[in-house]
């Protein structure tokens, strides 16, 4: 190794020293130096067919590993194509580092190819966005941005590099520091004592855990808290699996009753957004005391551990009431999940996938109504085994998430559950998976409509406009043409055998399942 290198080599070295093993990208002249640097320093390069997928793959890597995912995209349209993924990562608190090319400083303002000020565009989508102006700062700035992505409220960061700076040379650093995240300041113990007292005195407490617990590496502390205090647990996002579905304190279908009737609701690492009706009735009770702890309150892992040390109580009557509601709700779902109809009911399709998948399989959701069914019915025994778009809800994130999950956990099944509308956003990434030998299995729920829009439009407006797709489109043939494995399925009893063949093929695969367009997700409100 020489004692100096260009800015791209220094950026790649900083990534390598921060533990980065994969770089997701789409080739463009403005980023050649970082591609050369990554290749030199042994970082595996995964080149995709659209920059959006590069950034989503980097976010998917973060969701599975809790490391910062990294994408490199070319200037102008390359950066703009990654903007949706930056916005989604911000909503998900996903640590993501996007490196963009940039027109040269020497000709700035003269109309260079793909010239634009990316930083001003992405500033509100990131924790920090900067332009590198000197090769001498390449290593230190990259290392600091990696630390920023992983610290306190984790999230996306961005750096663009003018092409003349990219090719500028500087010395390698004489000494490097190990990447250490900053979890935030110590929590307020007076606040924690008040929360612990409220939980002990509550008759009907409930704990709601969100992705912030996952990013804080606090799943063990959460389990200690709810088990020690006998506290019912509800989860969303990346907190799924923090208790297995068989656990006596895990509740999914009794969510409405738990939130509406709780006297104390402790919200850990979850935003009071539309998923929780902004903390307002009628989802929460008029008299429910809502207490929220998140990274803004200090080190969340330490806070939950302290609460666990002070936990105690017996809420047997309340837990029994919730278990009765949970059991009844699951029984009501049985009609959907056991339906023998053809076209296939989406709930039956998802139930078949759930029965087939290994216990440690990673399930990725991408779609609208189809993912609503999936989120309702898919349960995991451990955290980190369920990935969906989150509150930003960008379709087309699934292939990027899934390929990253398989690269990060090559010994596990990775199954992508995709609506047919969502499949169209990034279908060409099956070419990426074929070229890089990433055997993800995609199950398409093909009902020929934009169901999340069509059904509510018909209900509220009496008509549906621009809500239909092609009937019986052969998405399986698209994947076959790209070099993967494809099958068409029309009967529910054929789903699991098709999945077994897809896994056995060792190829990226598409199981294209004809689903009933009349099957509507039983939601209580329109998601707006």
N, C-alpha and C positions, 0 to 999 in steps of 0.2 A: 504494500500500500504506500503510495506517495504521501508527502507531507502536506500537499495542498490539492485542491480540486475546485471544480466550478460549483456554483450555487446549487445546482441540481444534485450533485454528489453529496454536498454538505447537508442538504435537506434529507436525502435518503439515509445518510449516516445517522442523523438525529432520530429519524423514524426507527431505524434498526436498533439503536440504543434504547429506545422507548418500548421495545418489544414487538414492533410491527413485523408481521411475517407475510402479509398479503397487501397488494396495492390494486385497487379496482380502477379501471381507466378505459378510455377510448382514445386511440392515437390521434395526436394533433401536433403540428410543428412547434407550437408555442410551449409544449411541455416535454420535448425530447430530452432535455438535460436531466429531469427527474426520473424519466423512464430509464435512461442510461445508468443513472446512479442507483436506482433500485435493482437493476439487473446486476450491477457490479457488487452490491452489498448483499446479494442473496435473498432479496425480497421477491416473493413470487408475484408475477404480474398476471392479473386476470382481465383481459380486454373484452369488453361487452359491445353491444350493438347500438346503445343509446346511453348518453351520459346520465340520464335520470336513473337508469339501472345501476350504473357504477356507484352513484351516491347512495341509492337504496341498498345495494349490496354492502357497502361500507357500514351503513346503519344496522343492517341485519347482523353483520359481524359483531357490532357493539352489543346488540340485544342478547346474543347468545353467550358471548364471552365476558361481557362487562369491561372489555378493553376498548380503546378508541379505534373505530374503523377509519380507514383512510382511502380517499378517492382523489385522482388527479384528472382534471378535465381541461380542455383547451379553451382559449380565450373566446369572448363574445358568446356565441350560441352555446358553446360547451358549458360555460358557467351558468347561462340562463336555463339550460336543460336540467341542471342540478338543483335549481331553486326550490322545486316542490319537495325534494328530499330534505333540503335544509329546513324548510318550514315544518315538515313532518317530524324531523329529529328534534326540533325545538319543542314541539308539542309533546313529544315522548320523553324528553330529557335524555336523549341518546347522545353519548359522546361520539362526535363525528368530526373529522378534519378533512375539509375539501381544499385541495390545492389547485388554483387556477392559473392558466397562462395569462399573459397580458401583453398588449402592444408595447413597443420599446419606448423607454423614457425619452431617448434622443429625438424621437419624431412625434412625441405626444401632442395631440391637437391638430396634426397635419392630415389625419384621415388614413392611418395605417389599417391594414387588414384586421377586421374584427376588433377595432378599437372601441372600448367603452370602460367607464369607471364602475367596475363590478362592486367595489366596496360599498358605494352609496346604495346600490341596489339590494345587497344582501345584509346590510347592517342590522336591520330589524329582524332578520331571520336567524341570527347567530348570537352567541355570547360575546364574540369578539371577531372583528374583520379588519385585516390590515393589508397593506401593500408592502412587500419587501423592496427596499430601495438600495440595498448594498449586499454584495456577496459576503462581506465580513460578518453580517448579522444573520446569515441563513441558518446556521446550526442553532444558535441561541434562540432565535425567534421561533423556529419550528419546535424545539423542545419545550419552550414556554407555552406555545399554543396547545401542545399535547397535554400538558399539565392543566391548562385552563379547561379543556374539554372534559377532563376527568374529575374536576374539583367542585366542591360545594354542590350547587344545582348543576349536574352534568348537562352537557348539551353540545351543539355544533359550533365549530370555529371555522374561519376561512382565511386563507392567505393567497393573494395573487402575486405573480412574479413577472415583471417585465422581461421580455426575451433577452434584452441586452444585459440585464442584471443576472438572469439565469446562466448566461455563459461567462459572467465575470468570475474570476478566481479569488480564492482566499485560503489561508492556512487551515488545516484541520485543528480542532480544539486540542489543547495540551492535556486537559483533564475533563472528564465528563461526570455528571451526577446521575445516580439512579432516579428514575421517574418516581416521584412520590405525589400522591393526590392529597389535596387539602379537604378534609371532610367538613370543615367549618369550625366555628368556635364551640366551646363547651356549652351545653344547653343550660337554660335557666332553671336551677333546681327548685326555686320557689314555685315556678309554674308547674314543674313536674310533681311536686308534693301536692299541689292543688288537684292536678289530674288524678293522681293515685288515690287521693281521698274521695274524689267523686266516683271513681270506679268501684271502690270498696263499698260506698254507701248506696250505689245504684241498685235498683231492683230489676231493671231490664236493660242492661248495658249491651252495646254492640261495638265491635271494632271493624272498621273498613280500612283495608290495606291496599295501596296502589303501587305503581311502579317505583316510586321513590324508595320503598323498602328494598326492592331489588337492587337499585343502583347504589344504595348505602351498604350492601352486603349484610343486611340485617335480618335475613330470614330465620336464623337460629334464635335471635333475640325475640323476634315476633312470636315464634312457637312457644318460647318460654313464657312470654307474657300471657298469651291466651290460655295456655294450659294451666299455668299457675293461678290465674284469676278466674278460671272457668268462664271465659268470655267468648260468646259466639263471634265467629269471624266471617266477614264477607270480603271478597277480593275483586279487583279488576286489573286489566292490563297485565304487566309483567309480574304481578304478585300472584297470578294463578299458580296453583301447585304448592303454595307455602304450607298448606295443610292438604293431605290427600283427601279426595272426595269421600272416603270411607271414615274419616275422622269424625268423632262425635260433635266437635265444635265447628265443623265446616258446613256452611250453608250457602246455597246458590239459588234455589227456587223459592226459599222463604224470605228473599231479600226485601220485598215490598212490606211484608208484615214487620220484619225486624227494624227497618228504618222508620216506619210509620209509628210503631208502638214503643220504640226505645225511649228511656228517660235520659240516657247518656249515650252519645255516639262519639267514639274516638276515631278520628280520621287520620291515618298515618300514611304519609307519602303519597297522598292522592289529592288532586285538585277538586274543589267543589264546583265543577263545571256542569255542562248539560247532562252528563251521565248521572250526576247526583242532584239534578234539578237545582243547581246553584245553591244547595243547602236550604232550600225553601220547601214549605208545604205545597202540595199534599204528599210529596215523597217522604219528607221528614214530618214528624208530628209537630203540632203547634207549640208544644211544651218541651220538645226534645232539646236538651243541652248539647250543642255540637262543639267539640273541642278538636282543633286541628293542629297536628304537629308535622312539620315538613322541614326541609333543609334550611329554610329561613329562620327556623327556631334554634338552629345550631346543629351539631353532629347528631344525625338521626339515629345512627346505630347505638351511640352512647345513651341517647335519651330513652330508646326502647329498652335497652339493657337495664337502665335504672328503674324504669317502671316495672319491669319483670321482677326485679329484686324486691319490690314493694307490693307485688300483686297478692291477691287473696280474695276469697269470697266463695259463696255457693249460690248459684242461680239456677238450681235444678228445675224449678217450676217453669221458669222462662225458657230454658233450653228445651224442655219437653214440649212446650207450646210451639216453639219454632220447628222442632223435629216433626211434629204432627203436620204442620203446614208444608214442610219440605217434602214429606212422604206423599202427601196428597197431590202436590204439584207435579212431582215426578210421575205419579200414576197417570195424571192427565196427559202428560207428554207421550205416554205409551202408545196411544192411538196413532200418533204421527210416526214414531220411530219403528213401529211394527207394521206399517201400511204395506200391503202387497200390490199397490196400484202400479200401473204402467200407463203413461210415463211415471217415473219414479218420484215419490215424494222426497223433497230435499232432506227432510229430517231422517227418513229411512236411509238415504245415501250416507249421511254423516254418521248415523249410528253404525252402519256397516264398516265405515272407515275406522271408527273408534274401536270396534270389536277386532278388527284386523291388526291395527298398529301395535308395535312393541310398546311396552310400558315406558321406555325411555325415548320413544320416537319424538321428533320435533315436528309439530304441526304448525303450518303457516296458513293464515287466512287472508284472502284477497277478494273483495267484492262488497256488495251491498246487502240485500236480503239474505243471500247465501251465507255470508259471514255472520249475519245476525243469528241464523239457525246454528251455525258452527259454534259461535261463542256461547250459545245457550247449552249445547249438547256435548261439546268436547271438554273433558276435564283431565287434568294431568296430576300425577302423583308427586311431581317435583317442580320447582320453579325453573324457568328457562326453557320450557318445552312447548310453549305456546307463543306465537308471534302474530300480531295483527297490525293494521295501519295505525291504530290508536285514534285519538280525538280529531286529528286533521283529516283522516279518512281518505288518503290519496290512493285511488285505484292504480294498479300496475306495479305496486311495490313488491308483490308476492314473488315473482321470479328472482329478483335481486336478493330479497331476504332469504329465499330458499337455497339459492346457490351458496350464499355465504354460510348459512347454517350447515350445509353438507361439507363445505371446506373446513369449517371449524370443528365439526364433529363427524369425521368420515366414517366412523364405526356405527353410526346410528341411522335408522330410517329417517328420511326427511320427506314429508308428504305435504304438498301444496294443495289446499282446497280453494278453488277459484271459481267465481261466477263466470259465465260466458262473456259478459260485458267486460269484466276486469281482464280476462285472458287476452282480449284484443289489444290492450295497452302495451304489452311487452312480450308478445308471443315469439318475436325473433330472438329472445334470449335463450330459447331452446337450442339455437345454433351455438351460442356461447357455451352452454352446458355440454353439448356434443363435442365441441372442439377441445374443451378443457376436461372432458371426462368427469362430469359432475352428475351422478345418477339420481337426480330428484324425480319423484313421481308426482305428477300433477293430476288431480281429479277435478274435472270441469263439471259443474252443475249447469247443464245446458237447457235452459227453459225458453230461450229465444226472445227474452224481454229484459228491459231494465226494471226489474221487479220492485226495487226500492222506490222508484218513481211512478211506475205504472199503476200499482194498486192504490197508493194514496191519492194520485191525481183523479182516478176514477171515483174514489170514495168522496173526495172533497170538492172536486170540480165537475164531476159528471162526465168527464172525457179524459182520454190520455193522448198526449201529443208527443211525437218523437220518442216513443218509449218502446218500440219494437225492434228486434234484431232479426236476423235470418233464421228460418226454421231448419232444425236438424243440421246445422253447419258442422262439417266434419273437421273439427279442430284436431282430432287424432291423426288425420291425414296430413295436416300441416306439420305436426311433429315428426311423423314418419318421413316426410319429404326432407326434413332437416337432418335426418340421420338417427332419429330416436325411435322409441317403441310407441305404438299407438293402438288403441282398441276402442270400439264403440260398444256401449252397454245400454240395453233397453229394459232389462228386468232386474229387480232388486237382488234376486238370488244369484245373479251373475257378477255382482260387484266384487266380492272377496276373491273369487277365482281370478278375475282380471287383475286385481291388485297383486296377487301372488305371482302371476306371470310377469307383471311389470317389474317387480323387485328382482325376480330371477333373471330378467334380461340384462341387468347390469348397465342399462342405458337410461338417459333421460327419457321419461315416459309421460304419455297423456292418456288417461282413462276418461273418455268423453261420454258422460252419462246423460241420457235424455230425461229431463225432469219436467214435472207438471207445472205449466205456467199459471195454473189457477191456485196453486198452493201459496198462500200468503202468510208471511211471518206475523204472529199474533202480537203486534206491538200496540202499546196504549197511547202513543203520541207520534207525530211526524217529526223526524229528526231535522230540525232547522234551527 
